[in-house]
Amino acid sequence: MGRVIRGQRKGPGGIFKSHVFLRQGPTKLRINDFTERKGFIQGTVKDIVHDAGRGAPLAVVHFRNQKKYKTDKELMVVAEGVHTGQFLYAGTKAKLAVGNILPLKNIPEGTIVMNVECKPGDRGKFARASGNYCTVISHDPEKGKTNLRMPSGVRKGVLSDCRAMVGVVAGGGRMDKPLLKAGRAFHKWKRKGNSWPKVRGVAMNPVDHPHGGGNHQHIGKPSTVPRNTPPGRKVGLIAARRTGRIRGTRVIVEKE
């Protein structure tokens, strides 16, 4: 093997870390306290801000603290259509409206939701990227579970006590406009970690990459490698189940 290749150098971080000093902070739902479990609480959208490295805008929502005379300022991914000055309601008895936060068991089937919790109280894990959403497919009261269709199309069952915000994540259609020039890609990836521009392995020398060298730019060996391949050789299609073109159309059979 030749020198330490790019994939090995990325592990420790260093120059490959993303620059996070311009980011607004972690985005989460409210803590699932007694007020939300037994009733609802009103919040006010004070500002909608841009977060560096994130396509979706964030909302700064103010809630009254339930124990002390102070204001809790929450930063959360915002639904499309929410505006500054709007009241948002979070809790079991909140009304079903865009931007409100409810447990999944109180959301009817067919509703579009976002920022869904994976486990009750984890404050939001699924469908947080711009334009994404989950669809509530069905409820199973006996098991206490709710089936969701994820943004990828996969179905997933989560506990019905998990909370979600009603609506679609704002900032949708971001990928519809092409970048067109390298300068825009440069500024996009400047906030997302050092992974652009990306030189192809076949364009390198043999010392720099297993795919490098040769009189023409070709791999010269199978591009699939096993899972237990040592670092420095583990490049290409890692532990591929299948390769080649995907032929035919994907058919999703709806079960009644």
Salt bridges, closest charged atoms under 4 A:
ASP33 OD2 - ARG30 NH2 2.77
GLU36 OE2 - ARG30 NH1 2.91
GLU36 OE1 - ARG163 NH1 2.95
ASP51 OD2 - ARG54 NE 2.95
GLU74 OE1 - ARG123 NH2 3.30
GLU117 OE2 - ARG163 NH2 2.75
ASP161 OD1 - LYS105 NZ 2.98
ASP208 OD1 - ARG3 NH1 2.55
GLU254 OE2 - ARG149 NH2 3.08
GLU254 OE1 - ARG155 NH2 2.74
